[in-house]
């Protein structure tokens, strides 16, 4: 019978496994029970996280990459303004139900509008990576990771700006305000466009 090294038989408790597994085994006072506890991590300390140090006032915190990310949503908005479908109604079914003719909506500008959304998404990811890499080279410790742009362009711009503002006080937040402006503009223009389409559809229904 193996017992913990001691001048006398120890009382019940958790002791290092005599087999050298690195775990704690329960000693019931007379014998090992084969009951183990979590591994021991004696002498190991967490690796300290490198603090973000401030960058020089002469180091630029803005670049063409982040401003392009902010401005890219304007591309679909411009295409949306050129999408002016001549909405037509058609009668379908035995009950003569009036419905919108899909061919009057799914026009070439519509497909260009949809494709531009995917293009903006992909280009934003590329630009976010280039922006993230540029910030690292300029001395920003652990800049906001570029992969957040896959969740949302706004999430990346806000996270990026917060960290840049942390290492460059009084600077770095301009892209956030620009993003808010673009978002408000998008809401207004989309609302205006949808109202126009609904009005056109109502006129079509009234003329039948």
Secondary structure by P-SEA (a helix, b strand, c coil): ccccccccccccccccccccccbbbbbccccccccccccccccccccccccccccccccccccaaaaaaaacaaaaaaaaaaccccbbbbbbcccccccccccccccaaaaaaaaaaaaaaaaaaaaaaaaaaaaaaaccccccccccccccaaaaaaaaaaaaaaacccccaaaaaaaaaaaaaaaaaaaaaaaaaaaaaaaaaaac
